[in-house]
Amino acid sequence: MVALTLPGIESFLVGECKALGVPLGRVGDGWVEVASGDAAQQVRGAGTLRALIDLIWRGPAESPPDRLPPAQRLWFEAQWINRGRETAEVRAAVVRAAGGPVEADLDGPPDLVAILDRGGVLHIGRARVWGCERRRPYRVALMARALNPALARAMVMASRAREGDLLCDPCCGSGTVLAERAMLGPCRLVGVDVDAGALDAASRTLSGWVAQGRVVARLCHGDARNLPLEPGEATAVATNLPFGHRMGTAADNAALYPALLREAARILRPRSRLVVLTSDRRHLRGGLRACGAALRPRSEVRVWLGGLEPTLGVYDRTDEPLA
């Protein structure tokens, strides 16, 4: 049986599986082998999980099997498209072998799931747990370009979520990162965004937890370079920065990143963490240099996200003052 996630965040799925007591096998790009039996029910609690399948075949993408179990609904995803590989040809071969159509958006589980990973390995199996990120209970105000929940959960986990946190997202959008933190337990949340419509969506996203009294949320219409928090007040900052493609521009990022990261370092208490996601690695490095010794890199991993390969960066707030 194979648990699927976004390539690049396998270690977070491994950590969740271990915490849930799920026996593990091999780990690859975007997948983790788990034991059969009750694994499907156990792994349902993993927020970085995308799908769990009973493996029928795994092998080179160039030579899928000639025959697969018939499928009325077949779902295919190229998790990591390799240079020189015609993904459409792989898709067509799987469709012919399964004798079923490819469906992109499904309300229920498909009969078969086909995944092409970064190594050119094709995984084919029957869906056991399907589309977990699509069934998040807070998905009531989904906006275009909303962050994938599995990746948002990994970002929250990287921030070392603990009870009583004050987590700030300076570019909160519709609130996916904030919601993933709320799912993990009581906390205080601060979200800032320049888009009033996004803040309205974030308010609806968080409304259930706020009504239950599980979280205290403050959503502010404003600039990420001027956050409404005192120095050292936040225990974590996690945010999906503008990449400079669909949102913002590279020229904007050249000025935004240094100011935003310095502001994040200002509000973070020592020995807390900053977690960012961006594909604009050049300006991310420039922003980190602007913070001097106040932020120390802990880890940086490449993640597959909708054809892009952004970096998920984790940085420690040191005891050093901002220069």
Secondary structure, DSSP 4 states (H G I P E B T S, - for coil): -EEE--TT-HHHHHHHHHHTT--EEEEETTEEEE-SSTHHHHHTT-TT--EEEEEEEEEETTS--S-----SSEEEEESSPPTT--HHHHHHHHHHHHTS-B-SS-SS--SEEEEE-TTSEEEEEEEEEE-GGGG-TTTTS--TTPPPHHHHHHHHHHTT--TTEEEEETT-TTSHHHHHHHHTSSEEEEEEES-HHHHHHHHHHHHHHHHHTSEEEEEEES-TTS-SS-TT-EEEEEEE---SSSSS-HHHHHHHHHHHHHHHHHHEEEEEEEEEEES-HHHHHHHHHHTGGGEEEEEEEE--BTTB--EEEEEEE-SSPP-
